[in-house]
Amino acid sequence: MRLITRSGSAAVDRLNEALLAKAAEAKVHRTNRVRTDTTVVPANLAYPTDSGLLAKAVRRIGSAAKRIQDAGRAHPGA
Protein backbone atom coordinates (compact mmCIF):
# COMPACT_ATOMS: atom_id res chain seq x y z
CA MET A 1 0.00 0.00 0.00
CA ARG A 2 2.77 2.44 0.87
CA LEU A 3 4.56 1.76 -2.43
CA ILE A 4 1.42 2.61 -4.40
CA THR A 5 0.93 5.79 -2.38
CA ARG A 6 4.50 6.97 -2.87
CA SER A 7 5.10 6.10 -6.51
CA GLY A 8 1.62 5.77 -7.98
CA SER A 9 -0.33 2.82 -9.29
CA ALA A 10 1.07 3.18 -12.83
CA ALA A 11 4.63 2.64 -11.56
CA VAL A 12 3.55 -0.38 -9.53
CA ASP A 13 1.75 -1.81 -12.58
CA ARG A 14 4.92 -1.42 -14.67
CA LEU A 15 6.95 -3.05 -11.88
CA ASN A 16 4.54 -6.01 -11.77
CA GLU A 17 4.69 -6.40 -15.57
CA ALA A 18 8.49 -6.41 -15.48
CA LEU A 19 8.49 -8.95 -12.64
CA LEU A 20 6.11 -11.26 -14.53
CA ALA A 21 8.21 -10.95 -17.69
CA LYS A 22 11.36 -11.93 -15.75
CA ALA A 23 9.54 -14.85 -14.12
CA ALA A 24 8.31 -16.08 -17.52
CA GLU A 25 11.80 -15.71 -18.96
CA ALA A 26 13.27 -17.77 -16.11
CA LYS A 27 10.36 -20.25 -16.40
CA VAL A 28 9.47 -19.93 -12.72
CA HIS A 29 6.01 -18.51 -13.36
CA ARG A 30 3.31 -21.21 -13.41
CA THR A 31 0.01 -20.20 -14.95
CA ASN A 32 -1.89 -23.40 -14.19
CA ARG A 33 -2.41 -22.48 -10.52
CA VAL A 34 -3.91 -19.50 -8.77
CA ARG A 35 -2.98 -18.49 -5.24
CA THR A 36 -5.23 -16.18 -3.27
CA ASP A 37 -4.91 -14.48 0.06
CA THR A 38 -7.95 -14.42 2.33
CA THR A 39 -6.46 -12.49 5.20
CA VAL A 40 -9.06 -11.41 7.73
CA VAL A 41 -8.68 -7.98 9.26
CA PRO A 42 -10.65 -7.27 12.43
CA ALA A 43 -13.11 -4.42 12.08
CA ASN A 44 -15.24 -2.57 14.55
CA LEU A 45 -18.63 -3.31 12.96
CA ALA A 46 -21.94 -3.19 14.75
CA TYR A 47 -23.94 -6.41 14.55
CA PRO A 48 -27.33 -5.64 12.95
CA THR A 49 -29.98 -6.29 15.58
CA ASP A 50 -33.72 -6.04 14.89
CA SER A 51 -34.13 -3.03 17.17
CA GLY A 52 -31.10 -1.31 15.67
CA LEU A 53 -32.36 -1.83 12.12
CA LEU A 54 -35.80 -0.57 13.11
CA ALA A 55 -34.32 2.53 14.77
CA LYS A 56 -32.24 3.24 11.66
CA ALA A 57 -35.33 2.91 9.45
CA VAL A 58 -37.29 5.30 11.70
CA ARG A 59 -34.45 7.86 11.53
CA ARG A 60 -34.30 7.62 7.73
CA ILE A 61 -38.07 7.94 7.35
CA GLY A 62 -38.02 10.95 9.69
CA SER A 63 -35.25 12.69 7.76
CA ALA A 64 -36.99 11.95 4.44
CA ALA A 65 -40.24 13.41 5.81
CA LYS A 66 -38.35 16.50 7.00
CA ARG A 67 -36.80 16.99 3.53
CA ILE A 68 -40.23 16.65 1.90
CA GLN A 69 -41.72 19.11 4.39
CA ASP A 70 -38.90 21.61 3.81
CA ALA A 71 -39.25 21.27 0.03
CA GLY A 72 -42.97 22.01 0.36
CA ARG A 73 -42.22 25.17 2.35
CA ALA A 74 -39.69 26.30 -0.24
CA HIS A 75 -42.26 25.97 -3.05
CA PRO A 76 -45.67 26.92 -1.64
CA GLY A 77 -48.55 26.36 -4.01
CA ALA A 78 -46.51 24.17 -6.34
C-alpha positions, 0 to 999 in steps of 0.5 A, a space after each residue: 500500500 505504501 509503495 502505491 501511495 509513494 510512486 503511484 499505481 502506474 509505476 507499480 503496474 509497470 513493476 509487476 509487468 516487469 516482474 512477470 516478464 522476468 519470471 516467464 523468462 526464467 520459467 518460474 512462473 506457473 500459470 496453471 495455478 492461482 494463489 489467493 490471500 484471504 487475510 481477515 482484518 478485524 473491524 469494529 462493525 456493529 452487529 445488525 440487531 432487529 431493534 437497531 435496524 428498526 431505529 435506523 429505518 425510523 431515523 431515515 423515514 423521519 429525515 426523508 419526511 423533513 426533507 419533503 416538508 422543507 421542500 414544500 415550504 420552499 415551493 408553496 402552491 406548487 
